[in-house]
Amino acid sequence: MYSLLPLALYRGYPKIPPMHIVLLITLLIALIVGPQLWIRWVFFRYRAELPDIPGTGGELAEHLIQRFDLEGITVEETAPDRDHFDGSAPAVRLSPRNYKGKSLTAVAVAAHEVGHAIQWHRKESVFKLRSKYIPLAQKLQRAGILMVSLSPLIAVITRNPVGLALPVAGGVIAALCGAATYLIVLPEEWDASFNKALPILIEGDYITAQQAPAARRILRAAAFTYAAGALASLLQVWRWLPLLLRR
């Protein structure tokens, strides 16, 4: 009975040409994965070692923590592509390449994470956005994935194609809402990049005037990291759909 679901869903609707479906799927994947690929490309573009930079990303982070009297905050090396500030430690954590590297990406990312440390230390209201909304976004996305994965079981129990379609639709909606919730955190990320990190790098002469445009690009990419990661996580839901629609 479940093999008739695609027919039941599309009966009475105009038939969509296969090429249009392929183009639509390609566009959706580009919208979901594109931002993360752009961020990785920006970081990669400016990761070359520069001898005129006075220190590594880790050294810059430690220097800035002392300069701004951020007592109790440490600087640690973490896993690749896991740069972040952990307010519960508290610690600025940098990936190996950024912790040990003397590149524009290393110093800009380090300054961005120190920007979060400054938000936390000063108890700025903008820093509370992450602690308030990120857990909600994660719960919504987990709920979406769970609903989609349980939909075949629900369909078997109910013996009705609707038992498959409704959980799938609900799961996708929940996952989309979870991804959208990450957009609420953008002001916090933007503040860390452009109200904290960029002025620090320029006014402190940690970078040259010629390097400032590249630093802006890196900091813009750093600000969108959370949102891009949330979009990419939607693929965990979409990958179930072809399997479910064949049932």
C-alpha positions as CSV (number, residue, x, y, z in Angstrom):
1,M,0.0,0.0,0.0
2,Y,2.8,2.4,0.8
3,S,4.3,2.0,-2.6
4,L,1.3,4.0,-3.9
5,L,2.2,7.0,-1.8
6,P,3.9,9.0,-4.5
7,L,0.9,8.4,-6.8
8,A,-1.5,9.5,-4.1
9,L,0.5,12.6,-3.4
10,Y,0.8,13.7,-7.0
11,R,-2.5,12.5,-8.5
12,G,-4.4,15.5,-10.0
13,Y,-1.3,17.8,-10.1
14,P,0.6,18.8,-13.3
15,K,3.5,16.5,-14.0
16,I,6.8,18.2,-13.4
17,P,9.5,17.4,-16.0
18,P,12.4,15.4,-14.5
19,M,14.9,18.1,-15.5
20,H,13.0,20.7,-13.5
21,I,13.1,18.4,-10.5
22,V,16.8,17.9,-10.9
23,L,17.3,21.7,-11.2
24,L,15.2,22.3,-8.1
25,I,17.0,19.8,-6.0
26,T,20.4,21.2,-7.2
27,L,19.2,24.7,-6.2
28,L,18.1,23.5,-2.7
29,I,21.4,21.7,-2.1
30,A,23.3,24.8,-3.3
31,L,21.3,27.0,-0.8
32,I,21.9,24.6,2.0
33,V,25.6,23.7,1.4
34,G,26.7,26.8,-0.4
35,P,27.2,29.1,2.6
36,Q,29.4,26.6,4.4
37,L,31.5,26.0,1.3
38,W,31.9,29.8,1.0
39,I,33.1,30.1,4.6
40,R,35.6,27.2,4.1
41,W,36.8,28.9,0.9
42,V,37.4,32.3,2.6
43,F,39.3,30.7,5.4
44,F,41.3,28.6,3.0
45,R,42.1,31.6,0.8
46,Y,43.8,33.6,3.6
47,R,45.4,30.8,5.5
48,A,48.9,31.3,4.0
49,E,51.6,32.0,6.5
50,L,52.7,35.6,6.6
51,P,56.1,36.4,8.1
52,D,55.2,40.1,8.8
53,I,52.4,39.0,11.3
54,P,54.0,39.3,14.7
55,G,52.5,36.2,16.3
56,T,50.3,33.2,15.9
57,G,46.5,33.2,16.4
58,G,47.0,31.6,19.9
59,E,49.6,34.2,20.9
60,L,47.3,37.0,19.7
61,A,44.4,35.6,21.7
62,E,46.5,35.4,24.9
63,H,47.8,38.9,24.3
64,L,44.3,40.3,23.8
65,I,43.1,38.6,27.0
66,Q,45.8,40.3,28.9
67,R,45.3,43.6,27.2
68,F,41.6,43.7,28.0
69,D,42.0,42.3,31.5
70,L,39.8,39.3,30.8
71,E,40.8,37.5,34.0
72,G,40.2,33.7,34.2
73,I,39.9,33.2,30.5
74,T,42.3,30.7,28.9
75,V,43.4,30.0,25.4
76,E,43.3,26.3,24.3
77,E,43.9,24.3,21.1
78,T,40.9,22.3,20.0
79,A,39.9,20.0,17.1
80,P,40.1,21.2,13.4
81,D,37.2,23.6,12.4
82,R,36.0,23.8,16.0
83,D,37.0,27.4,16.8
84,H,34.7,28.8,19.5
85,F,34.5,30.6,22.8
86,D,33.2,28.4,25.7
87,G,31.7,30.6,28.4
88,S,31.3,27.7,30.8
89,A,35.1,27.1,31.0
90,P,35.7,30.0,30.2
91,A,38.1,29.5,27.3
92,V,38.9,30.7,23.8
93,R,39.4,27.5,21.7
94,L,41.2,27.6,18.4
95,S,41.7,24.9,15.8
96,P,45.4,23.8,15.4
97,R,45.9,25.8,12.2
98,N,44.6,28.9,13.8
99,Y,46.2,28.3,17.1
100,K,49.7,27.8,15.7
101,G,49.4,29.7,12.4
102,K,50.6,33.1,11.5
103,S,48.0,33.9,8.8
104,L,45.3,36.4,8.3
105,T,42.7,33.7,8.9
106,A,44.4,32.7,12.2
107,V,44.6,36.2,13.6
108,A,41.1,37.2,12.4
109,V,39.4,34.1,13.8
110,A,41.4,34.5,17.1
111,A,40.2,38.1,17.4
112,H,36.6,37.0,16.6
113,E,36.6,34.5,19.4
114,V,38.2,37.0,21.8
115,G,35.4,39.3,20.8
116,H,33.0,36.7,22.3
117,A,35.2,36.5,25.4
118,I,34.8,40.3,25.7
119,Q,31.0,40.0,25.4
120,W,31.0,37.4,28.1
121,H,33.3,39.2,30.4
122,R,31.3,42.5,30.1
123,K,28.0,40.6,30.5
124,E,26.7,42.2,27.4
125,S,23.1,41.3,26.6
126,V,24.0,40.4,23.0
127,F,26.0,37.4,24.3
128,K,22.9,35.9,25.9
129,L,21.4,35.3,22.5
130,R,23.5,32.2,22.0
131,S,22.7,30.6,25.4
132,K,19.0,31.4,25.0
133,Y,18.3,30.3,21.5
134,I,21.0,27.8,20.4
135,P,19.6,25.1,22.7
136,L,16.2,25.7,21.3
137,A,17.5,25.4,17.8
138,Q,19.3,22.2,18.6
139,K,16.2,20.7,20.1
140,L,14.0,21.6,17.1
141,Q,16.5,20.0,14.7
142,R,16.8,16.8,16.7
143,A,13.0,16.7,16.9
144,G,12.8,17.1,13.2
145,I,15.2,14.3,12.5
146,L,13.5,12.0,15.0
147,M,10.0,12.6,13.5
148,V,11.3,11.8,10.0
149,S,13.1,8.7,11.1
150,L,10.1,7.4,13.0
151,S,7.6,8.0,10.2
152,P,7.9,4.5,8.6
153,L,7.0,3.0,12.0
154,I,4.0,5.3,12.4
155,A,2.9,4.5,8.8
156,V,3.0,0.7,9.6
157,I,1.0,1.2,12.9
158,T,-1.6,3.5,11.3
159,R,-1.7,1.5,8.0
160,N,-2.3,4.8,6.2
161,P,-0.1,6.8,3.9
162,V,-1.0,9.9,5.9
163,G,0.9,8.2,8.8
164,L,4.0,8.6,6.7
165,A,3.4,12.0,5.2
166,L,2.5,13.9,8.3
167,P,5.6,13.0,10.4
168,V,7.8,13.7,7.4
169,A,6.2,17.1,6.9
170,G,6.3,17.8,10.6
171,G,9.9,16.8,10.8
172,V,11.0,19.0,7.9
173,I,9.1,22.0,9.4
174,A,10.7,21.4,12.8
175,A,14.2,21.2,11.2
176,L,13.6,24.4,9.2
177,C,12.4,26.2,12.3
178,G,15.6,25.0,14.1
179,A,17.8,26.3,11.3
180,A,15.9,29.7,11.3
181,T,16.4,30.0,15.0
182,Y,20.2,30.2,14.4
183,L,19.6,33.5,12.5
184,I,18.6,35.1,15.8
185,V,22.2,34.6,17.0
186,L,23.6,36.6,14.0
187,P,23.7,39.9,15.9
188,E,26.0,38.3,18.5
189,E,28.3,37.0,15.8
190,W,28.3,40.3,13.9
191,D,29.1,42.2,17.1
192,A,32.1,39.9,17.8
193,S,33.4,40.4,14.3
194,F,32.8,44.1,13.5
195,N,32.3,45.9,16.8
196,K,35.1,44.0,18.6
197,A,37.6,42.1,16.4
198,L,37.9,44.4,13.4
199,P,38.5,47.6,15.4
200,I,41.0,45.7,17.6
201,L,42.9,44.4,14.6
202,I,43.0,47.8,12.8
203,E,43.4,50.2,15.7
204,G,46.0,48.0,17.4
205,D,48.1,47.7,14.2
206,Y,47.9,43.9,14.3
207,I,47.2,44.0,10.6
208,T,48.2,46.5,7.9
209,A,45.8,48.8,6.0
210,Q,46.2,46.6,2.9
211,Q,45.2,43.5,4.9
212,A,42.0,45.1,6.3
213,P,39.7,44.2,3.4
214,A,40.7,40.5,3.6
215,A,40.2,40.6,7.4
216,R,36.7,41.9,6.8
217,R,35.9,39.0,4.5
218,I,37.3,36.5,7.1
219,L,35.3,38.1,9.9
220,R,32.2,38.1,7.8
221,A,32.6,34.4,7.2
222,A,33.2,33.8,10.9
223,A,30.0,35.7,11.8
224,F,28.0,33.4,9.5
225,T,29.5,30.1,10.7
226,Y,26.7,29.1,13.0
227,A,24.0,29.9,10.5
228,A,25.8,28.1,7.7
229,G,26.3,25.0,9.9
230,A,22.6,25.0,10.7
231,L,21.6,25.1,7.0
232,A,24.1,22.2,6.3
233,S,22.5,20.1,9.0
234,L,19.2,20.1,7.1
235,L,20.8,17.5,4.9
236,Q,20.3,15.1,7.7
237,V,16.5,15.4,7.1
238,W,16.6,15.6,3.3
239,R,18.6,12.4,3.0
240,W,15.7,10.4,4.4
241,L,13.1,11.6,2.0
242,P,14.1,9.5,-1.1
243,L,14.0,6.4,1.1
244,L,10.7,7.3,2.6
245,L,9.0,8.1,-0.6
246,R,9.8,4.7,-2.1
247,R,7.8,3.0,0.6
